């Protein structure tokens, strides 16, 4: 099994930055893909960014050029660097991974962007 714990959320003004972290309970070198999702109140969960096979980085159109996903296999961590934040980025952000055919999710961290 894989346990994922997110951190780094908070309240930030529009135009600001946050860095989300996702700590895994086991080595992530063979966990592909790993991703960040978000869900705003009353909306469906949205895929924000993914590190896929071959280290391909995939982003939602709404965050391209502003968000950057990365992983540190030595620390078993996945990060989401968020810049130029907008009020519409407000959501609960969750880390997700698929390992041996099973999906794993963290509990989420709240990001609130004030205008």
C-alpha positions in Angstrom: 0.0 0.0 0.0 0.9 3.6 -0.4 -0.1 6.4 1.9 0.1 9.9 0.6 0.1 13.0 2.8 -0.2 16.5 1.4 1.0 19.7 2.9 1.6 23.3 2.0 -1.9 24.6 1.4 -3.2 27.9 2.8 -4.6 31.3 2.1 -2.8 33.5 -0.5 -3.6 36.6 -2.4 -4.2 36.6 -6.1 -0.9 36.7 -7.9 0.9 34.9 -5.1 2.6 31.5 -5.0 2.3 28.3 -3.0 4.3 25.0 -3.1 2.3 21.9 -2.3 4.1 18.8 -1.1 3.1 15.1 -1.2 4.9 12.7 1.0 4.7 9.0 0.2 5.0 6.2 2.7 7.2 4.1 0.4 9.7 4.5 -2.3 8.1 6.2 -5.3 10.8 5.3 -7.9 8.4 2.7 -9.5 5.2 4.6 -9.0 4.0 6.0 -12.3 1.9 8.1 -12.7 1.8 10.5 -9.9 -0.6 13.4 -10.1 -2.2 16.4 -8.5 -6.0 16.8 -8.6 -8.2 19.5 -7.3 -11.9 19.9 -6.4 -13.6 23.2 -5.9 -17.0 23.4 -4.0 -19.8 22.3 -6.3 -17.5 21.2 -9.1 -16.1 17.9 -10.3 -12.6 16.8 -9.5 -10.1 18.1 -12.0 -6.7 16.7 -13.0 -4.2 19.5 -12.5 -0.9 17.9 -13.4 0.7 14.5 -13.9 4.1 13.0 -14.1 3.5 10.2 -16.5 5.7 7.5 -18.0 8.9 8.7 -19.6 8.8 11.6 -17.2 6.2 13.3 -19.4 4.6 16.3 -17.7 1.0 16.9 -18.4 -0.9 19.9 -17.3 -4.5 21.1 -17.4 -4.9 24.0 -19.8 -6.0 26.2 -17.0 -2.7 25.9 -15.2 -0.2 25.7 -18.0 2.7 28.2 -17.6 1.8 28.8 -13.9 2.0 25.4 -12.2 5.0 23.0 -12.2 4.8 19.4 -11.0 8.0 17.6 -9.9 9.2 14.6 -8.0 12.1 13.7 -5.8 12.6 10.0 -5.8 15.3 10.2 -3.2 12.9 11.8 -0.8 9.7 10.0 -1.9 8.1 13.4 -2.5 6.0 15.0 -5.2 5.6 18.7 -5.5 3.3 21.2 -7.1 4.7 24.7 -7.5 1.9 27.2 -8.1 2.6 30.7 -9.3 0.4 33.6 -10.4 -2.5 32.1 -8.4 -6.0 33.2 -9.3 -9.2 33.0 -7.2 -10.4 30.3 -9.5 -7.6 28.1 -8.3 -9.3 27.9 -4.9 -9.9 24.2 -4.2 -8.9 21.2 -2.2 -5.7 19.8 -3.8 -5.0 16.1 -3.6 -2.1 13.9 -4.5 -2.7 10.7 -6.3 -0.7 7.7 -7.4 -1.3 4.4 -9.2 0.8 1.5 -8.1 0.4 -2.1 -9.1 -3.1 -1.4 -10.5 -4.4 0.4 -7.5 -5.1 4.1 -7.1 -4.1 5.8 -3.9 -5.2 9.3 -2.7 -4.1 11.7 0.0 -6.5 13.5 2.2 -6.1 16.8 0.4 -4.9 20.3 1.4 -7.0 23.4 1.0 -5.8 26.2 -1.2 -7.7 29.5 -1.0 -6.8 32.4 -3.3 -8.3 35.8 -2.3 -9.0 38.5 -4.9 
